[in-house]
């Protein structure tokens, strides 16, 4: 009981300081992580070694590798080239740009890690918006939200999906059949909701669109030879991601391989590249993993999952809806992977009681996937996206997130709830 109370109190207090902005989020998460370890040691539920092992170095390495690749790529002028092309394709419409970039991000997130996708697309988006003279906020937030939704559509788009596939032995085709159609509808719902909520912003007439038409996008390329080498390296990374099940390399190792190839072939100024790496984001994630690890070791997540198992024995349909909403709420507040880890044995146990648990697996995937849009720390994509937006003239704050992304989360979860009742 002491572990429950202390771990939940520390996490809640840290979450408050992160959301309120009264402390820098990296400072707040770091202090919270240290407090969690001290409380864990004193109460006997969390050791220093367990705290260290709770850090997902696979995700840290993935972020680091992709940040290095993006930094080198940015200096070749490639993002400026894509930005001008996309700005012309938008035809001066903020709404069209929002839909176009959001759909591209959602599609890429189905086949690439969605963190990788968002790291690649946001710098391009910010450049596009700067060029045509509009705020990047609605476009960037749309990309973040649709990246979280899109990642649910395939087996390889979201880490929880991979875990579910391993536990349930579902195939790639099973995910396409059961989740892809739902995700496509959710993407449309997300676009409609965001278009309505950003209706004022999308009516703004771009200040510089006509001048964009006269820009020669090819002139934006500063280092054509370096760009070819970056594209070659990125192609290797994408290929390794797609073939990951065959070779077994972790996400982090693939990204770091790509970073190594880029640095070797392009030979940029290393100090300049390292300055572009978002070290505070990496520290924030490491601290957040330690915090969530404390909740997990205290047995809090397993306790919640156990309650759902009890409901399944009484009312199966109610269990599905409970899993959906509890998964969405917890995915909004903590990392989705520990909760998915806690839920997998519970669903297996329900299966051993004689129930067909196939639908429970799909509900879990939808709950933790769509729930990531509930708060800015509900997904790694959200944290990275917010940090990148802070470098623009229109940063995404927590209030804007709650008024937009959280609404999309609620709409998509309600949509799935209705599906459960109908089907």
N, C-alpha and C positions, 0 to 999 in steps of 0.2 A: 504493500500500500504506500509506503514512503517513497518507493521508486516511482509509482504512478504520479503521485502528487508533485514531487520535486521535478521530475522530467517534464511534465505537462506545464507546470508553473514557469519553468525556465524558458521552454519553447514559446509559450504564449507571450511572455514579457519581451522576448527577443523579437517575435513577430510584430508586436505593437511598435517597438522602436524602429523596425525596418519600414513598416507601413506609414507611420506618422512622419518620418523624416527627421525626427528629433536627434537622431544619430546617423552618421554615415552608415549605409547598409553593411559595408565590409567590417567596419568597427563594431557595429551592433552584433553581427553574426559571429565575429571572432570572440568577443567577450562572452556571448551566450554559449559558444562551444566550450570555452574554458570552464565556465560555470557548470555546464553539463557534466564534464569529466570529473570535476571536483565533487559534485553532488553524487555522481555515480560511484566514485571511490569510497566516499563516506557512507553511502547507503548500501553499498555492495551490489549494485546492478550494472555497473559500467566501468571497465578498467581502461587504463591508458592504452594498452595494446589493442583492445577492442575499438577504441575511438580511432586509432590510426588505421585499422583495417576497414573501418566504416567508410573511409574516404574512397570515392570511386575514381581511382587514378586513371582508369580507362577513359572516363569522360574528361578529366583534366588534360590528359595527353591529346585527346581528340581536339579539344578547344585550342590548345597551344599549337599543334601542328597546322590546323586550318588558319589560325591567326597569322602565322608566318607566311603561309602560301598566299593569303589574301593581301598581306602587306606588300609582298614582292610584286604580285599581280597589279596592284593599285599603282605602283610606281612606273609601270610600263605604259599607262594610259588606256588600258583595256576597258576599265570601268567607265571612263569618260566617253569612249567610243560607243559602248552599249547604251549609255545614258542618252546620248544624242539620238541614236536610232530609235530608242523607245519613246523619247520625248516627241519625235516626229510622228510615230505611230499613234500616240495618244490623241492627236488632232486637236490639242489644246483643251481637252476635257479632263478635269480632275477625276471625275467619276469613272471615265473609261480607263484612265491610268490606274486607279485604285482596283478596279475589277481585273484588269489585264495582269498587273503585277501580283495581285493576290492569287489568281488562278495558277499562274506560273509557279509561284512558291508552293501552293498546295500540291500541284502535280509532282514537282521535284521532291517534295517531302515524302511522297509515297515510295520513292525508290532510292533516295539518299537519306542519310541521317538528317533529321530536321534541323539540328543545330548547325550542321555544315551548310545546309540550304540557306538558313537565315543569315549566316555570316557572309555568304556570297551575295545575297540579293539586297540587303539593306544599304551597303555602300553605293550600289548602283542606283537605288531608289533615291537616296539623298542627293546624289549628283543630278539626277533627272529633275527633281523638284527645284533645286537651286538654279538649274539652267532655264526652266520655264517660269520661275518666279512664283512658286506656290509653297505652302507649308507641307513638309513631308509627313507630318503627324498622322493624318488619316490613312495614308498609303502604307506607312511602316506598320501601324497597328493592325491593319487588315492583313498584311503579310504574316505577322506573328500569329494572329488568331487562326488564319487558314492553314498555316503550317502545322499547328497543333491538331487541327481537324483532319487535314490530309494525311498525316502520318499514321492515322488509325486504319487507313484504307487497305493496306497490304501487310503481309507478314514481316517485312523488313523495314517498314517505315517508322516504327516506334519500338523502343526497347521492351516495354511490357508485352507487346505483341509477340516478340521473339521468345520471351519467357513462357507465354501462354502456349505458343506453338510447341515448345519443348515439352511442357507438362501434359498437353492434351494429345500430342502427335497429330495435330491438324496439318494439312499440307498448305502450300502457297495458294493453290486453287481454292481451298476451303475459305481462306480469308477473303479472296476476291469475290466469291459467291455470296458470302454472308455479310461482309462488312463494307465492301466497296460501294454497293448501291446506296446504303444508308449514309455513308460518308459523302457521296455526291449530293444527296438531298441536303445534308447538313451544311455543305459548302454554299449551296444556293441560299439556304436560310441565313447563314452568316453574312453573305453579301447583302441580302435584302435588309437585314437588321442594321448593319453598319452604314449602308447607303442612306437609310432613314436617319440614323443618329448623327451622321456627318452631313446632313443635307445642306446646312449653311456653308460648310467648308467646301463642298463640291460645287457650289454655285459661284464660287470666286473665279473670276476670269483671269487666266494667267497673264502676267504683266509682259513677259518677254517671248511669247510663243512665236510671233511672226519673225523675230530675229533668229529663232532657232532654225527655221527653214533655210536660212542662208549659211548655216554652219556646215562645214565639210567635216563629217565625222572621222574620215580617214586621217585628217590632220591631227586628231587627238592622240593618236598612237605616238608615244615618245621613243619607245625602244621596240621596234618590230622583231628583231632577233630575240631579245629577251622574252617578248610575249609568246613567240612560238615555243620557246623552251618551257615557259610556265604552263601553256596549254597542254604540251606533251606530258608534263608532270601531273597536271590535274586529270588528264585522261587515264593515267596509270592509277591514280587514287580512286577515281570513279569505277574503273574496271575491277579493282581489288574489292571495293565495297559490294559491287554486284555479285562477285564470285566468292564472297566471304564464307559461305557455308562449305565450299570446297577446300579452301586453303586453311581456314580456321584462325587467321590473324585477327586480333582485336581491332576495334575501331581506332583506338589510340595509336597502335603500331602502324596501321595503314596511313593515318594522317601524318605521323612523324616520318615515315618513309617518303611521303610526298614532299614534306618540308625539306628533308635532307637532299632529295634530288633537285629541288628548286634552288637551294643554296649552292649546291655543287655546280649546276649548269649556268646559273645567272651570275653568281658571285657578287651579290649586292653588298652595300656597306652594312655589316652585321649589327653594329651599334644602332644604326638608323632603323633597321628592321625590328630589333628588340624593343625600341622605344614605342613602336606601334602595338606591341603585344599588351593586351589589357590585363596586366598583373592583378589589379584589384578584383576583377571578375573571378580570376582563378582562385584567389584567396577567399573570396566570398563563398564560392562553391565548396571548397574544402571545409570551411567552417560549417556550412549548411549541412553537409553530409555527416559531420560529427554530431550536430544537433539532432538530426533525424535518427541517427544510429542510437542515440540515447533513448529516444522514445521507443524504438524497436526493442532494445535490450531490456527496458523496463517492463516489457510485455504489454504495452498499451495498444499497439496495433493488433497484436494477436488476440487481445481481449475483445476488441471491436469485431474482428473477423469471426471469433467464436460465437458472438451473439447472433450474427447473421446465419451461421450454421444451425443454430437452434430454431430460428424462424423458418428455415427451409424444411425442417421436419414437420412443421405445423401447416404452413401455407406456401406452396411452391411458387406461385405467381407473386405473392408478396415478397418472397425471398429475392426474386429477380429484381423487383423494383427497389428493394432495400439495398441490394448489392450495387445497383446503378447509382443511387443517390449518395450512399455512404462512400462509394469509390470516388464519385465526383467531388464531394466535399473534402475528403482527405487528400485527393490529388491537387486540390486548390491550396492546401495548407502545408503539405509535406511532399517530399519527393515520391513519385508514383511507384518507383521500383520496390522500396521496402513494403509498401502496402500490398502490391501485387504478390510479392514473396509470401506475405502473411496469408493472403487469400487462397493461394494455390492449394495448400494441403486441406483447407476447409472445403473447397469445391470437390476435391478428390474424395473426402470423407462423405460428403453428400452423395456422391456417385456410388460409394460402397453400400449405401442404404437402399440401393435399388432404383434411384432416380436417374433419368437421362440428363446429364449435366452439360450437354453441348451448348444449350442456350445460356447457361450461367457463364461459360467462358466468353461468349460473345458480349454479354452484358458487362462483364468485368472490363473487357477491352474498350468498350465504348465509354464506360464510366470514367476510367482513369485517363482515357485519351481526351475526351471532350472536357473533363473536369480541369485539365491543365490550364484552361482559359479563365478559371475562376478568380485567381489573384495573380499579381506579377511574379510571385515566387512559386506558382503552381507548376511551372515547367522551366527547364533550363533555357528553352527558346525565349520565354518571357523575360527572364533575367538578362540574357545576352542582348535581346532586342531593346530593352529599356536602357541598358548601359550605352549601347551604340547611339540611341536617340538623344542621349544627354549631350552629345557632341554637336547637335544641330541647334538651330535657333528656335525650334519648337519641340522641346523634350516631352516625352510622355510621362505625366505624373500619375500617382496612384489614384487620384480622384477621377481623372479621365479614363483610366483603365476600368475602374468599378462601373462607370457610367456606360461603357461600351463593351469591352471584352467580357465582363461578368454577365452582362445581359445576353450576349451571344451564348455563353455557357449555359445559362438557364433555359434559353429557348431550345437549344439542341438537346439538352437532357430531358426537357418536357416532351419534345418530339419523340425521343426514344421510349419514354414512359408510355406515351399513347400507342406506339407500335407494340409494346409488350401487352397492353390491354386488348388491342385489336387482334393480334396474332396469338 
